Amino acid sequence: MARGGAPDRSGEGSRRVTPRATPAAPARRVRPRDVIVVALLVAGLLAGTLLVIFGGDTSTDPTTTDPAEAGAQGGTLPLDDLSLEAVEGWSGLRVPDGAEGFLTARVGEGQLDVTFTMSPEDEASFIEGSGLPEPEPGQRKILHTSPLWKLNPGAEDAEPPEPQEEAGGTDGAGPTTTAPPVTTLEIRGAADRHGDVVRAVELVEEEPGTIRARIVLTAA
């Protein structure tokens, strides 16, 4: 025993007390839904940034549509009333008072074929009153066959004429077959756009003193 009465503990050795380790918190489980939400937010932020940088002015300049292409856009025409007055109202056409045989044929909801005849003296008033360009010789503006053209065929639209039989000659030969000549009518054409309507017009002199107007009105 050590001096002073205190017990001698030098032989017992010292014990190190190791603190108990604190268990680590479990890792948070990442759910697929959270990944999708974050991805959408990032994509939205990126899209907004690109729009601000590259968006600029979104206005477009007006363009002129070629009349041959404008009718392919799938528009409609007001075809409930096909009277002369109604067609003139929305198409801008001015049919002369002396015109005859005004006929129309609907082709779907976006096209109307029109035909009538007039005297050569009325042609100028029709063109000027309708605001059409001056028709040019040899300019085909209508590239399809309308049922109206078949009702009122010109020489290039009609069926080939029947061959004619001629009597045989004095040499005893049989009758010969000849075909009468086919006269090609000159077509003068013009096309323009009146509001939302594309107008294609062809003028044909079917016979002396009679001009036939063949018109196709198409929604632009």
C-alpha positions in Angstrom: 0.0 0.0 0.0 1.4 3.4 -0.9 2.1 6.1 1.6 -0.8 8.1 2.8 -3.2 5.3 2.9 -4.2 5.6 -0.8 -4.4 2.3 -2.6 -1.7 1.6 -5.1 -3.4 1.0 -8.5 -0.3 1.1 -10.6 -0.4 -2.6 -11.2 -3.9 -2.6 -12.4 -3.1 -0.8 -15.6 -5.3 1.7 -17.3 -8.4 0.9 -19.4 -9.1 3.0 -22.6 -12.7 3.7 -23.0 -13.6 3.7 -26.7 -16.7 5.8 -27.4 -19.5 3.9 -29.1 -19.8 4.6 -32.7 -22.9 6.5 -33.8 -24.7 4.6 -36.5 -24.8 6.4 -39.9 -28.1 7.8 -41.1 -29.6 5.6 -43.8 -29.1 7.0 -47.4 -32.3 8.5 -48.9 -33.7 6.4 -51.6 -34.1 8.2 -54.9 -37.4 7.6 -56.5 -37.9 7.5 -60.3 -40.6 10.1 -60.0 -38.2 12.6 -58.5 -35.7 12.0 -61.4 -38.5 12.7 -63.9 -39.5 16.0 -62.2 -36.0 17.2 -62.0 -35.4 16.4 -65.7 -38.6 18.3 -66.7 -37.6 21.3 -64.8 -34.1 21.3 -66.3 -35.6 20.9 -69.8 -38.0 23.7 -69.3 -35.3 26.1 -68.0 -33.1 25.2 -71.1 -36.0 25.7 -73.5 -36.8 29.1 -72.0 -33.2 30.2 -72.2 -33.0 29.2 -75.9 -36.2 31.0 -76.7 -34.9 34.2 -75.1 -31.6 34.0 -77.0 -32.8 32.8 -80.4 -36.5 33.8 -80.4 -36.2 37.3 -81.7 -39.1 38.8 -83.7 -41.6 36.1 -84.6 -43.6 38.3 -87.1 -43.5 37.2 -90.7 -43.6 39.3 -93.8 -46.6 38.8 -96.2 -45.8 36.7 -99.2 -47.4 36.5 -102.6 -48.8 33.1 -103.5 -48.6 32.0 -107.1 -52.2 31.6 -108.4 -51.4 28.1 -109.6 -50.4 27.0 -106.1 -52.9 29.0 -104.0 -55.8 26.7 -104.7 -54.1 23.7 -103.1 -54.4 25.0 -99.5 -57.7 23.4 -98.7 -59.8 26.5 -98.3 -63.6 26.8 -98.9 -65.8 29.1 -100.9 -69.3 30.4 -100.1 -71.1 28.0 -102.4 -74.5 27.9 -100.8 -75.9 30.4 -103.3 -74.7 29.9 -106.9 -76.7 32.6 -108.5 -75.0 35.1 -110.8 -75.4 37.9 -108.3 -74.0 35.9 -105.4 -71.0 34.6 -107.4 -70.2 38.2 -108.6 -70.4 39.4 -105.0 -67.6 37.2 -103.6 -65.5 36.6 -106.7 -65.3 40.2 -108.0 -66.3 39.1 -111.5 -68.6 41.4 -113.5 -70.5 39.4 -116.1 -71.7 41.7 -118.9 -75.5 42.3 -119.1 -75.6 40.8 -122.6 -73.9 37.5 -121.5 -75.8 34.3 -122.1 -75.6 30.7 -120.8 -74.3 31.4 -117.3 -73.5 28.0 -115.8 -71.6 26.9 -112.7 -70.3 23.5 -111.4 -69.0 22.9 -107.9 -65.8 20.9 -107.5 -65.7 20.1 -103.8 -66.0 23.0 -101.3 -63.1 25.0 -102.6 -63.6 25.3 -106.3 -66.3 26.6 -108.6 -66.1 26.4 -112.4 -68.0 29.0 -114.4 -68.8 29.6 -118.0 -70.9 31.9 -120.2 -70.8 33.5 -123.6 -70.6 37.1 -124.6 -70.0 39.2 -127.7 -66.5 40.5 -128.6 -67.8 44.0 -127.8 -68.5 43.0 -124.2 -65.1 41.5 -123.6 -63.4 44.7 -122.6 -66.0 45.6 -120.1 -65.8 42.1 -118.6 -62.0 42.3 -118.1 -62.0 45.9 -116.9 -65.0 45.5 -114.6 -63.7 42.4 -113.1 -60.2 43.9 -112.5 -58.5 41.1 -114.4 -55.2 41.4 -116.2 -55.3 41.6 -119.9 -55.6 38.0 -121.3 -52.5 36.9 -123.2 -52.8 34.8 -126.4 -51.6 31.2 -126.0 -51.6 31.4 -122.2 -53.4 28.3 -120.7 -54.5 29.1 -117.2 -56.9 26.1 -116.7 -55.1 22.8 -116.8 -58.0 20.5 -116.2 -61.2 19.5 -118.0 -64.4 20.8 -116.4 -67.8 19.2 -116.9 -68.9 22.7 -118.2 -66.2 22.6 -120.9 -67.7 19.3 -122.1 -71.2 20.8 -122.2 -69.8 23.6 -124.3 -66.8 22.1 -126.0 -64.4 24.1 -128.2 -62.6 22.6 -131.1 -59.7 21.3 -129.0 -62.1 19.8 -126.4 -64.5 18.1 -128.8 -64.4 14.5 -129.9 -62.5 13.9 -133.2 -64.8 14.4 -136.2 -66.2 11.4 -138.0 -64.4 10.5 -141.2 -66.2 11.4 -144.4 -66.6 8.9 -147.3 -66.0 10.1 -150.8 -67.1 8.4 -154.0 -64.7 6.2 -155.8 -62.8 7.5 -158.9 -63.4 6.5 -162.5 -60.6 3.9 -162.3 -62.9 1.6 -160.4 -61.3 2.1 -157.0 -63.6 2.0 -154.0 -64.6 5.0 -151.9 -61.9 6.7 -150.0 -62.1 8.0 -146.4 -60.9 11.4 -145.4 -61.0 13.3 -142.1 -62.0 16.9 -142.1 -59.4 19.3 -140.8 -59.5 20.2 -137.1 -59.4 23.9 -136.4 -57.4 24.8 -133.3 -59.0 27.7 -131.4 -56.8 30.3 -129.9 -57.0 30.6 -126.1 -56.2 33.8 -124.3 -55.7 33.5 -120.6 -55.3 35.6 -117.4 -55.1 34.8 -113.7 -55.0 36.8 -110.5 -56.1 36.8 -106.9 -59.1 38.7 -105.6 -59.0 38.6 -101.8 -59.2 34.9 -100.8 -60.2 33.8 -104.3 -57.8 32.7 -107.1 -59.3 33.4 -110.5 -58.2 31.7 -113.7 -59.9 32.9 -116.9 -59.7 31.6 -120.5 -61.4 33.3 -123.4 -62.1 31.3 -126.6 -63.8 32.5 -129.8 -66.0 29.5 -130.4 -67.5 31.0 -133.5 -67.5 34.4 -135.2 -69.2 36.9 -132.9 -69.2 34.6 -129.8 -66.6 34.6 -127.0 -66.8 31.9 -124.4 -65.4 32.6 -121.0 -64.1 29.6 -119.0 -63.4 30.5 -115.4 -62.1 28.5 -112.4 -62.5 30.1 -109.0 -60.5 28.5 -106.2 -60.2 29.2 -102.5 -56.7 30.6 -101.7 
